[in-house]
């Protein structure tokens, strides 16, 4: 009888664990659904997901997956500028 109760308890714990994981997934999806009104535009083009945000029709990309390759202009902007020598005196 003890082995039967142990097996029954193990099955119930497994079922509760599966239900808990499913509820966690549903909760995460609901949180994402709540955040959707803040996204002005979701775009899936050429295998790139772009999320744009803004107001009054003026949007700017806030997230892209996969991340785009940096352009030459952005590479030039990231180069560190030489620090000016501090005047002592």
Short mmCIF file of the C-alpha atoms (twelve columns), coordinates in Angstrom:
data_MODEL
# 
_entry.id   MODEL 
# 
loop_
_atom_site.group_PDB 
_atom_site.id 
_atom_site.type_symbol 
_atom_site.label_atom_id 
_atom_site.label_alt_id 
_atom_site.label_comp_id 
_atom_site.label_asym_id 
_atom_site.label_seq_id 
_atom_site.Cartn_x 
_atom_site.Cartn_y 
_atom_site.Cartn_z 
_atom_site.pdbx_PDB_model_num 
ATOM 1  C CA . UNK A 1  0.000  0.000  0.000   1 
ATOM 2  C CA . UNK A 2  2.889  2.349  0.781   1 
ATOM 3  C CA . UNK A 3  4.414  1.835  -2.682  1 
ATOM 4  C CA . UNK A 4  1.066  2.635  -4.309  1 
ATOM 5  C CA . UNK A 5  0.744  5.892  -2.371  1 
ATOM 6  C CA . UNK A 6  4.327  6.835  -3.235  1 
ATOM 7  C CA . UNK A 7  3.681  6.215  -6.933  1 
ATOM 8  C CA . UNK A 8  0.416  8.179  -6.769  1 
ATOM 9  C CA . UNK A 9  2.210  11.063 -5.058  1 
ATOM 10 C CA . UNK A 10 4.950  11.066 -7.704  1 
ATOM 11 C CA . UNK A 11 2.357  11.166 -10.500 1 
ATOM 12 C CA . UNK A 12 0.493  14.027 -8.826  1 
ATOM 13 C CA . UNK A 13 3.711  16.006 -8.320  1 
ATOM 14 C CA . UNK A 14 4.616  15.495 -11.981 1 
ATOM 15 C CA . UNK A 15 1.173  16.709 -13.085 1 
ATOM 16 C CA . UNK A 16 1.420  19.760 -10.813 1 
ATOM 17 C CA . UNK A 17 4.879  20.561 -12.190 1 
ATOM 18 C CA . UNK A 18 3.613  20.392 -15.786 1 
ATOM 19 C CA . UNK A 19 0.619  22.589 -14.935 1 
ATOM 20 C CA . UNK A 20 2.933  25.087 -13.214 1 
ATOM 21 C CA . UNK A 21 5.209  25.310 -16.249 1 
ATOM 22 C CA . UNK A 22 2.223  25.814 -18.566 1 
ATOM 23 C CA . UNK A 23 0.852  28.554 -16.317 1 
ATOM 24 C CA . UNK A 24 4.246  30.269 -16.305 1 
ATOM 25 C CA . UNK A 25 4.354  30.227 -20.110 1 
ATOM 26 C CA . UNK A 26 0.825  31.640 -20.290 1 
ATOM 27 C CA . UNK A 27 1.762  34.363 -17.796 1 
ATOM 28 C CA . UNK A 28 4.792  35.377 -19.863 1 
ATOM 29 C CA . UNK A 29 2.671  35.521 -23.013 1 
ATOM 30 C CA . UNK A 30 0.090  37.678 -21.240 1 
ATOM 31 C CA . UNK A 31 2.789  40.115 -20.107 1 
ATOM 32 C CA . UNK A 32 4.010  40.393 -23.698 1 
ATOM 33 C CA . UNK A 33 0.432  40.942 -24.839 1 
ATOM 34 C CA . UNK A 34 0.072  43.769 -22.330 1 
ATOM 35 C CA . UNK A 35 3.191  45.437 -23.732 1 
ATOM 36 C CA . UNK A 36 1.931  45.297 -27.339 1 
ATOM 37 C CA . UNK A 37 0.015  48.621 -27.204 1 
ATOM 38 C CA . UNK A 38 3.329  50.368 -26.599 1 
ATOM 39 C CA . UNK A 39 4.694  49.040 -29.879 1 
ATOM 40 C CA . UNK A 40 3.594  51.217 -32.765 1 
ATOM 41 C CA . UNK A 41 4.743  48.788 -35.423 1 
ATOM 42 C CA . UNK A 42 5.885  45.181 -35.685 1 
ATOM 43 C CA . UNK A 43 7.463  44.308 -39.004 1 
ATOM 44 C CA . UNK A 44 8.773  40.947 -40.272 1 
ATOM 45 C CA . UNK A 45 10.577 41.455 -43.590 1 
ATOM 46 C CA . UNK A 46 13.283 39.343 -45.225 1 
ATOM 47 C CA . UNK A 47 13.763 37.312 -42.066 1 
ATOM 48 C CA . UNK A 48 14.313 40.372 -39.824 1 
ATOM 49 C CA . UNK A 49 11.927 41.240 -36.990 1 
ATOM 50 C CA . UNK A 50 11.779 45.000 -36.357 1 
ATOM 51 C CA . UNK A 51 9.889  46.608 -33.485 1 
ATOM 52 C CA . UNK A 52 9.288  50.320 -33.923 1 
ATOM 53 C CA . UNK A 53 7.961  52.694 -31.274 1 
ATOM 54 C CA . UNK A 54 6.905  56.296 -31.291 1 
ATOM 55 C CA . UNK A 55 3.882  58.507 -31.499 1 
ATOM 56 C CA . UNK A 56 1.936  60.500 -34.066 1 
ATOM 57 C CA . UNK A 57 3.227  58.335 -36.901 1 
ATOM 58 C CA . UNK A 58 6.873  59.159 -36.220 1 
ATOM 59 C CA . UNK A 59 8.490  55.863 -35.311 1 
ATOM 60 C CA . UNK A 60 12.035 54.680 -34.842 1 
ATOM 61 C CA . UNK A 61 13.344 51.125 -34.560 1 
ATOM 62 C CA . UNK A 62 13.954 50.085 -30.986 1 
ATOM 63 C CA . UNK A 63 14.703 46.412 -31.541 1 
ATOM 64 C CA . UNK A 64 15.861 44.301 -34.482 1 
ATOM 65 C CA . UNK A 65 16.454 40.555 -34.584 1 
ATOM 66 C CA . UNK A 66 18.888 39.448 -35.873 1 
ATOM 67 C CA . UNK A 67 20.987 42.492 -35.138 1 
ATOM 68 C CA . UNK A 68 21.983 44.322 -38.345 1 
ATOM 69 C CA . UNK A 69 25.606 44.630 -39.380 1 
ATOM 70 C CA . UNK A 70 27.136 48.002 -38.425 1 
ATOM 71 C CA . UNK A 71 27.545 50.485 -41.262 1 
ATOM 72 C CA . UNK A 72 30.732 52.383 -42.046 1 
ATOM 73 C CA . UNK A 73 29.187 55.577 -40.694 1 
ATOM 74 C CA . UNK A 74 28.353 54.008 -37.338 1 
ATOM 75 C CA . UNK A 75 31.843 52.499 -37.155 1 
ATOM 76 C CA . UNK A 76 33.336 55.965 -37.629 1 
ATOM 77 C CA . UNK A 77 31.132 57.405 -34.893 1 
ATOM 78 C CA . UNK A 78 32.249 54.756 -32.396 1 
ATOM 79 C CA . UNK A 79 35.966 55.458 -32.802 1 
ATOM 80 C CA . UNK A 80 37.289 57.021 -29.606 1 
ATOM 81 C CA . UNK A 81 38.305 60.642 -29.895 1 
ATOM 82 C CA . UNK A 82 41.660 61.715 -28.591 1 
ATOM 83 C CA . UNK A 83 41.351 63.367 -25.207 1 
ATOM 84 C CA . UNK A 84 42.531 66.926 -25.060 1 
ATOM 85 C CA . UNK A 85 45.478 67.458 -22.788 1 
ATOM 86 C CA . UNK A 86 44.397 69.031 -19.530 1 
ATOM 87 C CA . UNK A 87 45.994 72.383 -18.873 1 
ATOM 88 C CA . UNK A 88 47.961 72.538 -15.693 1 
ATOM 89 C CA . UNK A 89 48.743 75.707 -14.170 1 
# 
